[in-house]
Amino acid sequence: MTDADYERLTAFDEGSFRDPLSRVVHAQDRVLRVLRDDGVADFKTLESSAFWTDAQADGSVVATGRTEVPNALAESGWEAALEHERIPVISYPYEWTFSMLQDAALQQLRLTRMALADRLLTKDATPFNSQFVGAAPVFVDVGSFERLRPNEPWRGYRQFCELFYNPLLLQAVANMPFQPWLRGSLRGISPEVTRSLLPTRRRVGRGAFVNVVLHSRLERKYSNNSRDVTGEIRRAGFNPKLIESQLTKLEKVVGGLDWAEASSTWSEYTDRSHYGESDLEAKASFVREVTAAVPRSQVLDLGANDGYFSRIAGEHAEYVVAVDSDALVIDRLYRSLRAEGNRSVLPLYSDLVDPSPSLGWRSQERPALTSRVSPDLVLALALVHHLAITDTVPLVEVVAMLRDYDCEVVVEFPTREDPMVRRLLQRKRSGLFDHYSLESFEDALTSRFDIVRREHLPSETRHLFHIRPR
């Protein structure tokens, strides 16, 4: 590749434009961060700190090293460049579960507190600064670390409350899922809105009185006031000990939040009682053989449930993304993977009928989930009947969705005689799903795919297909 080609393939990340001192750049398959002005001095202080050495060693901050600034960017005033290890798949907090958001929050607080010991601080506190590599949270916004300024408070506190603490608190005490809120507003949930949503008896305890009630009162008091509150705090002397105390208290509060798990639609689906042992063995063997047939860089498991088949795919693929619309089963999967130290299976919460769209500034700041995955194999097991019957998506549309990934697929089709299909049809008006048949499904498949292999499971009510796009 010539220098001109390299420069042509260099582009700013659409989600990295708010910090004038630091921007993420994609240069073909490399991830760079360019710095200027105080950003250069901040990183120089950061890289010479004991905190940085420890955070790089334990992997809590994305692996980072210095590199050359691309010529076109140097001419634009960018003075230094870093290269980051690439995150396999980018995910966003509205695709995480309670435990994932909680772990990212605790990591944010811990890293900020550890950096403080070396007179560094994070300038913000958003979950968008974190990613997951499998079940391991990784802090990726190296540009967030700045030198500690005398007598200044932690500027990330409000953002931490709006995007971490308030969403977690509402789910913990009111069983209110945070994902729709964070998808609906990238700014998070304000203290005032959180206060109004909390039951009155829950406004004390778990840090709610200080971080929600008092916080909202102060916001109302000063929102239309011209007073320089930050300046007043600085003049009063907000020293590092106060910041450390604030961070420590938040760690204790956030770590103590617990989502009282209720049963969900498919949370007890993991016993697989609807499968005979022979069916399950045949299905596992089919998935294993297809996955192992050729090298797989990324497998996407749609409707992953407890991750049983994601783990099988992970035996042969470099990386697996396990997606399900039930936050509880995905949370359980995450905690199981976390306990194993698994960094190759990424569990995500997403509804295929309503997936994460492009959001934010110019609808480009946070790309759609479908544009952030690049599978070379999709698993669609125990999924088609739920989409076709529960969500009334025509079979041709289900197949079209699978074709959009432009890769090989392993898909399962249960016939009308299957116990689960009969259960779903009982809830529907008679005659509404007369089109749901194996013949109709095969017609839809062969219009867009070639069938490489098919297998009739021993129960005789389920069929597996390995298909390849035409």
Buried (B, 14 or more C-beta within 10 A) or exposed (E): EEEEEBEEBBEEBBBBBEBEBBBBBBBEEBBBBBBBEEBBBBBEBBBEBEBBEEBBEEBBBBEBEEBEBBEBBBEEEBBBBBBBBEBBBBBBBBBBBBBBBBBBBBBBBBBBBBBBEBBBBBBBBBBBBBBBBBBBBBBBBBBBBBBBEEBBBBBBBBBBBBBBBBBBBBBBBEEBBBBEBBBEBBEBBBBBBBBEBBEEEBBEEBBBEEBBBEBBEEBEEEEEEEEEEEEEBBEEEBEBEBBBEBBEBBBEBBEEBBBEEEEBEBBEBBEBEBBEEEBBEBBBEBBBEBBBBEEBEBBBBBBBBBBBBBBBBBEBBEBBBBBBBBBBBBBBBBBBBBEEEBBBBBBBBBBBEEBBEBBBEEEEBBBEBBEBBBBBBBBBBBBBBBBBBEEEBBBBEBBBBBBEBEBBBBBBBBBBEBEBBEEBBEEEEEEEBEEBBEEBBBEBBEEBBEEBBBBEBBBEBBBBBBBEBE
